[in-house]
Amino acid sequence: MNNTLEQLRQYTTVVADTGDFALMQTYRPTDATTNPSLILKAIQQDTYRPLLKEVIQAHHQASLADITDHLLVKFGQNILNIIPGRVSTEVDARLSFDTAATIKRAKQLIHLYEQQGIDRQRVLIKIASTWEGIQAAKQLEQEGIKCNLTLLFSLVQAVACADAKVQLISPFVGRIYDWYKKQAGTQWDEVTYAGVNDPGVKSVTQIFHYYKKFAISTEIMGASFRNTGQILALAGCDLLTISPDLLQALQQSTQTVSPILDANTAQQLDIQPLILNEASFRFLLNQDAMASEKLSEGIRAFANDAEKLDRIILGYKK
């Protein structure tokens, strides 16, 4: 019998949630996704420090933002030498509420990739799912730059992304789970809220059903998993981005995998379309305490890691 990871590949495209090249070679994902936290973690390892030094030496007179972009593209370039599919490269989270600046930074990243001979179709620009980020992605998509909308915690954000015709969204399963578990405190029952009953799994399932009901072409990539049960409960999702430790757990398991999410079933469901504009988006997101809190928290965390990365780069520039 194939191991659980190989079985999962029959129903879902597996994406590696890491900046570690060696691990990508081990688990053979189709795509790969990175974020500031993963890049920060990678460059603090002896294996990847020479890559950082190489970029700084080659672009020593460049601005801090430009050096960061060159570093992100260097990682992406190395990743694309390993995987057959696409790599996601994230725009600085500190630009999450600035549409024009997000567009400018995204175009710079694509320009740097194309200078290295990499087709833009192999790159997804990651942007936080704020209203401003979604509007930036809408314009970028119209110009042929594919986007991955991240830090997504609600149907409202997912529908706005669909309206913007973005290429892909990354709903965060584990962070939703974390929020509900914290809220429940001692009343939380792990068994009751496992598998398909996990609040993060239920959120992605709702988005999947909505997208397939209305034949929305935006890809859904479940992200931020805490355990393999969450992953297997989303078998059949378009893509799942999985951390190395959970990839290893799946590879070492022989648990049988069955498709849980099915587009044909979703098309039979009674779902009403959600009509959004900026005001309704902001109000509905505000009314969802979990989604609004986790979005803000996620942006702060990525921004903090971007600042740490800045300090490391400045240290090497001296």
Secondary structure, 3 states (H helix, E strand, C coil): CCCHHHHHCCCCEEEEECCCHHHHHHHCCCEEECCHHHHHHHHCCCCCHHHHHHHHHHCCCCCHHHHHHHHHHHHHHHHHCCCCCCEEEECCHHHCCCHHHHHHHHHHHHHHHHHCCCCHHHEEEEEECCHHHHHHHHHHHHCCCCEEEEEECCHHHHHHHHHCCCCEEEEEHHHHHHHHHHHHHHHCCCCCCCHHHCHHHHHHHHHHHHHHHCCCCCEEEEECCCCHHHHHCCCCCCEEEECHHHHHHHHHCCCCCCCCCCHHHHHCCCCCCCCCCHHHHHHHHHHCHHHHHHHHHHHHHHHHHHHHHHHHHHHHHC
